[in-house]
Amino acid sequence: MTSNSDADALLTSGTQLLEQRQLGGALTRLRQARAVAPQRAVIAAQLARALSLAQQKAAALREAEAALALHTDSALTLDTLG
């Protein structure tokens, strides 16, 4: 998978799994999306959220910081990070 549409599909799937509290599947999809599109702040933000819910605080903080560094004025990113 290497296209934006692939990243979008992985992001959507990961976010849906996250909402269903299926953390293992969510983390897998979101990590895949991040690998495909490392420049997308919203993916980093969702991965940070999933990592936080999985009690992986250090990794969550790294992803949150990456999301902010990628796009500091994105309302969606800021909303996701809380």
C-alpha positions as CSV (number, residue, x, y, z in Angstrom):
1,M,0.0,0.0,0.0
2,T,1.5,3.3,-1.0
3,S,-1.1,5.7,-2.1
4,N,-3.1,8.4,-0.3
5,S,-6.3,6.4,-0.8
6,D,-4.6,3.4,0.9
7,A,-3.7,5.7,3.8
8,D,-7.2,7.0,3.9
9,A,-8.6,3.4,4.0
10,L,-6.2,2.4,6.8
11,L,-7.0,5.6,8.7
12,T,-10.8,5.0,8.4
13,S,-10.5,1.3,9.4
14,G,-8.2,2.1,12.3
15,T,-10.4,4.9,13.6
16,Q,-13.5,2.7,13.4
17,L,-11.7,-0.1,15.3
18,L,-10.6,2.5,17.9
19,E,-14.2,3.7,18.4
20,Q,-15.1,0.0,19.0
21,R,-12.2,-0.2,21.5
22,Q,-10.5,-2.9,19.4
23,L,-7.1,-1.5,20.3
24,G,-4.9,-4.2,18.7
25,G,-6.5,-3.9,15.3
26,A,-6.7,-0.1,15.6
27,L,-3.0,0.2,16.4
28,T,-2.1,-2.1,13.5
29,R,-4.1,-0.1,11.0
30,L,-3.0,3.3,12.2
31,R,0.6,2.2,12.3
32,Q,0.3,1.0,8.7
33,A,-1.4,4.3,7.7
34,R,1.4,6.2,9.4
35,A,4.0,4.2,7.5
36,V,2.2,4.9,4.2
37,A,1.7,8.6,4.8
38,P,4.1,9.8,7.5
39,Q,3.4,13.5,6.6
40,R,-0.2,13.4,7.6
41,A,-0.8,14.9,11.0
42,V,-4.3,13.5,11.4
43,I,-2.9,10.0,11.2
44,A,-0.3,10.7,13.8
45,A,-2.9,12.2,16.0
46,Q,-5.2,9.2,15.8
47,L,-2.3,6.9,16.4
48,A,-1.4,9.0,19.5
49,R,-5.0,8.6,20.7
50,A,-4.9,4.9,20.2
51,L,-1.5,4.5,22.0
52,S,-2.8,6.6,24.9
53,L,-5.8,4.3,25.2
54,A,-3.5,1.3,25.1
55,Q,-1.5,2.8,28.0
56,Q,1.5,3.4,25.8
57,K,2.1,6.9,27.1
58,A,5.6,7.6,25.9
59,A,4.8,6.4,22.3
60,A,1.5,8.4,22.5
61,L,3.4,11.5,23.4
62,R,5.9,11.1,20.6
63,E,3.0,10.7,18.1
64,A,1.2,13.7,19.5
65,E,4.3,15.8,19.2
66,A,4.8,14.6,15.7
67,A,1.2,15.5,14.8
68,L,1.6,19.0,16.1
69,A,5.0,19.4,14.3
70,L,3.4,18.4,11.1
71,H,0.4,20.7,11.3
72,T,0.2,23.0,14.2
73,D,-3.0,24.8,13.1
74,S,-5.2,21.9,12.1
75,A,-8.5,22.0,13.9
76,L,-9.0,18.2,13.3
77,T,-5.5,17.4,14.7
78,L,-6.0,19.6,17.7
79,D,-9.5,18.2,18.4
80,T,-8.2,14.6,18.2
81,L,-5.4,15.4,20.6
82,G,-7.8,17.1,23.0
